[in-house]
Amino acid sequence: MTFLKEYVIVSGASGFIGKHLLEALKKSGISVVAITRDVIKNNSNALANVRWCSWDNIELLVEELSIDSALIGIIHLATEYGHKTSSLINI
């Protein structure tokens, strides 16, 4: 997949609002780094210009992208709702 020059990071990208946001960003031609708990599950639903990652590898991915692309925004949609978590890293 080829990333465009501008991208946003979206946490909670696999949730209800996140899925709709990804579609809208795709139509706008904006690339997305989508943070999710289950990268393998979401990679099977691949969208153009979307790179799925977990919190564990977000830094490496952003460093890789920063060579050719510009981060233009961060959208935080992740929530504990429906998940038994007490740590921010698990949200």
Rosetta constraint file for C-alpha pairs under 8 A:
AtomPair CA 1 CA 48 HARMONIC 7.05 0.50
AtomPair CA 1 CA 49 HARMONIC 6.66 0.50
AtomPair CA 2 CA 49 HARMONIC 6.80 0.50
AtomPair CA 3 CA 7 HARMONIC 7.92 0.50
AtomPair CA 3 CA 31 HARMONIC 6.05 0.50
AtomPair CA 3 CA 49 HARMONIC 5.77 0.50
AtomPair CA 3 CA 69 HARMONIC 7.61 0.50
AtomPair CA 4 CA 29 HARMONIC 7.91 0.50
AtomPair CA 4 CA 30 HARMONIC 6.96 0.50
AtomPair CA 4 CA 31 HARMONIC 5.88 0.50
AtomPair CA 4 CA 49 HARMONIC 7.40 0.50
AtomPair CA 4 CA 69 HARMONIC 6.79 0.50
AtomPair CA 5 CA 68 HARMONIC 6.56 0.50
AtomPair CA 5 CA 69 HARMONIC 4.33 0.50
AtomPair CA 5 CA 70 HARMONIC 5.98 0.50
AtomPair CA 6 CA 30 HARMONIC 6.34 0.50
AtomPair CA 6 CA 31 HARMONIC 6.44 0.50
AtomPair CA 6 CA 69 HARMONIC 5.49 0.50
AtomPair CA 6 CA 70 HARMONIC 4.82 0.50
AtomPair CA 6 CA 71 HARMONIC 5.95 0.50
AtomPair CA 6 CA 72 HARMONIC 6.25 0.50
AtomPair CA 7 CA 30 HARMONIC 5.69 0.50
AtomPair CA 7 CA 31 HARMONIC 4.47 0.50
AtomPair CA 7 CA 32 HARMONIC 5.28 0.50
AtomPair CA 7 CA 33 HARMONIC 7.19 0.50
AtomPair CA 7 CA 69 HARMONIC 7.02 0.50
AtomPair CA 7 CA 70 HARMONIC 6.28 0.50
AtomPair CA 7 CA 71 HARMONIC 5.15 0.50
AtomPair CA 7 CA 72 HARMONIC 5.91 0.50
AtomPair CA 7 CA 73 HARMONIC 7.28 0.50
AtomPair CA 8 CA 30 HARMONIC 7.39 0.50
AtomPair CA 8 CA 31 HARMONIC 6.53 0.50
AtomPair CA 8 CA 32 HARMONIC 5.04 0.50
AtomPair CA 8 CA 33 HARMONIC 6.25 0.50
AtomPair CA 8 CA 71 HARMONIC 5.71 0.50
AtomPair CA 8 CA 72 HARMONIC 5.65 0.50
AtomPair CA 8 CA 73 HARMONIC 4.76 0.50
AtomPair CA 8 CA 74 HARMONIC 5.56 0.50
AtomPair CA 8 CA 75 HARMONIC 7.37 0.50
AtomPair CA 9 CA 32 HARMONIC 5.76 0.50
AtomPair CA 9 CA 33 HARMONIC 4.69 0.50
AtomPair CA 9 CA 34 HARMONIC 6.00 0.50
AtomPair CA 9 CA 35 HARMONIC 7.39 0.50
AtomPair CA 9 CA 71 HARMONIC 7.69 0.50
AtomPair CA 9 CA 73 HARMONIC 6.47 0.50
AtomPair CA 9 CA 74 HARMONIC 4.74 0.50
AtomPair CA 9 CA 75 HARMONIC 6.18 0.50
AtomPair CA 10 CA 18 HARMONIC 7.58 0.50
AtomPair CA 10 CA 32 HARMONIC 6.91 0.50
AtomPair CA 10 CA 33 HARMONIC 6.24 0.50
AtomPair CA 10 CA 34 HARMONIC 4.99 0.50
AtomPair CA 10 CA 35 HARMONIC 6.06 0.50
AtomPair CA 10 CA 74 HARMONIC 5.97 0.50
AtomPair CA 10 CA 75 HARMONIC 4.78 0.50
AtomPair CA 10 CA 76 HARMONIC 5.87 0.50
AtomPair CA 10 CA 77 HARMONIC 7.07 0.50
AtomPair CA 11 CA 18 HARMONIC 7.90 0.50
AtomPair CA 11 CA 34 HARMONIC 6.10 0.50
AtomPair CA 11 CA 35 HARMONIC 4.70 0.50
AtomPair CA 11 CA 36 HARMONIC 6.65 0.50
AtomPair CA 11 CA 75 HARMONIC 6.44 0.50
AtomPair CA 11 CA 76 HARMONIC 4.93 0.50
AtomPair CA 11 CA 77 HARMONIC 5.40 0.50
AtomPair CA 11 CA 78 HARMONIC 5.28 0.50
AtomPair CA 12 CA 18 HARMONIC 5.88 0.50
AtomPair CA 12 CA 34 HARMONIC 7.58 0.50
AtomPair CA 12 CA 35 HARMONIC 6.30 0.50
AtomPair CA 12 CA 36 HARMONIC 6.04 0.50
AtomPair CA 12 CA 76 HARMONIC 6.78 0.50
AtomPair CA 12 CA 77 HARMONIC 4.71 0.50
AtomPair CA 12 CA 78 HARMONIC 3.84 0.50
AtomPair CA 12 CA 79 HARMONIC 7.11 0.50
AtomPair CA 13 CA 17 HARMONIC 7.55 0.50
AtomPair CA 13 CA 18 HARMONIC 3.99 0.50
AtomPair CA 13 CA 19 HARMONIC 5.87 0.50
AtomPair CA 13 CA 21 HARMONIC 7.75 0.50
AtomPair CA 13 CA 22 HARMONIC 7.11 0.50
AtomPair CA 13 CA 34 HARMONIC 5.49 0.50
AtomPair CA 13 CA 35 HARMONIC 6.21 0.50
AtomPair CA 13 CA 36 HARMONIC 6.41 0.50
AtomPair CA 13 CA 77 HARMONIC 7.07 0.50
AtomPair CA 13 CA 78 HARMONIC 7.55 0.50
AtomPair CA 14 CA 18 HARMONIC 5.54 0.50
AtomPair CA 14 CA 19 HARMONIC 5.56 0.50
AtomPair CA 14 CA 34 HARMONIC 7.99 0.50
AtomPair CA 14 CA 36 HARMONIC 6.40 0.50
AtomPair CA 14 CA 42 HARMONIC 7.24 0.50
AtomPair CA 15 CA 19 HARMONIC 5.96 0.50
AtomPair CA 15 CA 78 HARMONIC 7.85 0.50
AtomPair CA 16 CA 20 HARMONIC 6.81 0.50
AtomPair CA 17 CA 21 HARMONIC 6.14 0.50
AtomPair CA 17 CA 77 HARMONIC 7.63 0.50
AtomPair CA 18 CA 22 HARMONIC 6.12 0.50
AtomPair CA 18 CA 77 HARMONIC 6.80 0.50
AtomPair CA 19 CA 23 HARMONIC 6.52 0.50
AtomPair CA 20 CA 24 HARMONIC 6.38 0.50
AtomPair CA 21 CA 25 HARMONIC 6.11 0.50
AtomPair CA 22 CA 26 HARMONIC 6.01 0.50
AtomPair CA 22 CA 32 HARMONIC 7.55 0.50
AtomPair CA 22 CA 50 HARMONIC 7.97 0.50
AtomPair CA 23 CA 27 HARMONIC 6.31 0.50
AtomPair CA 24 CA 28 HARMONIC 6.28 0.50
AtomPair CA 25 CA 29 HARMONIC 6.22 0.50
AtomPair CA 25 CA 30 HARMONIC 5.32 0.50
AtomPair CA 25 CA 31 HARMONIC 7.22 0.50
AtomPair CA 25 CA 32 HARMONIC 7.68 0.50
AtomPair CA 26 CA 30 HARMONIC 5.89 0.50
AtomPair CA 26 CA 31 HARMONIC 6.97 0.50
AtomPair CA 26 CA 47 HARMONIC 7.90 0.50
AtomPair CA 26 CA 48 HARMONIC 7.10 0.50
AtomPair CA 26 CA 49 HARMONIC 6.87 0.50
AtomPair CA 29 CA 49 HARMONIC 7.94 0.50
AtomPair CA 30 CA 49 HARMONIC 7.25 0.50
AtomPair CA 31 CA 49 HARMONIC 4.62 0.50
AtomPair CA 31 CA 50 HARMONIC 5.89 0.50
AtomPair CA 32 CA 49 HARMONIC 6.19 0.50
AtomPair CA 32 CA 50 HARMONIC 4.75 0.50
AtomPair CA 32 CA 51 HARMONIC 6.27 0.50
AtomPair CA 33 CA 50 HARMONIC 5.92 0.50
AtomPair CA 33 CA 51 HARMONIC 4.93 0.50
AtomPair CA 33 CA 52 HARMONIC 5.97 0.50
AtomPair CA 33 CA 53 HARMONIC 7.10 0.50
AtomPair CA 34 CA 50 HARMONIC 6.63 0.50
AtomPair CA 34 CA 51 HARMONIC 5.97 0.50
AtomPair CA 34 CA 52 HARMONIC 4.72 0.50
AtomPair CA 34 CA 53 HARMONIC 6.16 0.50
AtomPair CA 35 CA 52 HARMONIC 5.96 0.50
AtomPair CA 35 CA 53 HARMONIC 5.08 0.50
AtomPair CA 35 CA 54 HARMONIC 5.26 0.50
AtomPair CA 35 CA 55 HARMONIC 6.60 0.50
AtomPair CA 35 CA 58 HARMONIC 7.70 0.50
AtomPair CA 36 CA 42 HARMONIC 7.85 0.50
AtomPair CA 36 CA 52 HARMONIC 6.95 0.50
AtomPair CA 36 CA 53 HARMONIC 6.25 0.50
AtomPair CA 36 CA 54 HARMONIC 5.35 0.50
AtomPair CA 36 CA 55 HARMONIC 7.58 0.50
AtomPair CA 37 CA 54 HARMONIC 5.93 0.50
AtomPair CA 37 CA 55 HARMONIC 7.91 0.50
AtomPair CA 37 CA 90 HARMONIC 7.52 0.50
AtomPair CA 37 CA 91 HARMONIC 7.84 0.50
AtomPair CA 38 CA 42 HARMONIC 6.44 0.50
AtomPair CA 38 CA 54 HARMONIC 7.35 0.50
AtomPair CA 39 CA 43 HARMONIC 5.93 0.50
AtomPair CA 39 CA 52 HARMONIC 5.91 0.50
AtomPair CA 39 CA 53 HARMONIC 5.71 0.50
AtomPair CA 39 CA 54 HARMONIC 6.36 0.50
AtomPair CA 40 CA 44 HARMONIC 6.67 0.50
AtomPair CA 41 CA 45 HARMONIC 7.38 0.50
AtomPair CA 42 CA 46 HARMONIC 6.82 0.50
AtomPair CA 42 CA 52 HARMONIC 7.00 0.50
AtomPair CA 43 CA 52 HARMONIC 6.40 0.50
AtomPair CA 46 CA 50 HARMONIC 7.08 0.50
AtomPair CA 53 CA 57 HARMONIC 6.37 0.50
AtomPair CA 53 CA 58 HARMONIC 6.25 0.50
AtomPair CA 53 CA 61 HARMONIC 7.98 0.50
AtomPair CA 54 CA 58 HARMONIC 6.26 0.50
AtomPair CA 55 CA 89 HARMONIC 6.87 0.50
AtomPair CA 57 CA 61 HARMONIC 6.41 0.50
AtomPair CA 58 CA 62 HARMONIC 6.13 0.50
AtomPair CA 59 CA 63 HARMONIC 6.12 0.50
AtomPair CA 60 CA 64 HARMONIC 6.19 0.50
AtomPair CA 61 CA 65 HARMONIC 6.20 0.50
AtomPair CA 62 CA 66 HARMONIC 5.92 0.50
AtomPair CA 63 CA 67 HARMONIC 7.15 0.50
AtomPair CA 65 CA 69 HARMONIC 5.51 0.50
AtomPair CA 65 CA 70 HARMONIC 7.77 0.50
AtomPair CA 66 CA 70 HARMONIC 6.14 0.50
AtomPair CA 66 CA 71 HARMONIC 7.51 0.50
AtomPair CA 78 CA 91 HARMONIC 6.15 0.50
AtomPair CA 79 CA 91 HARMONIC 5.76 0.50
AtomPair CA 80 CA 84 HARMONIC 7.01 0.50
AtomPair CA 80 CA 85 HARMONIC 6.35 0.50
AtomPair CA 80 CA 91 HARMONIC 5.42 0.50
AtomPair CA 83 CA 91 HARMONIC 7.68 0.50
AtomPair CA 85 CA 90 HARMONIC 6.02 0.50
AtomPair CA 85 CA 91 HARMONIC 6.51 0.50
AtomPair CA 86 CA 90 HARMONIC 7.37 0.50
AtomPair CA 87 CA 91 HARMONIC 6.81 0.50
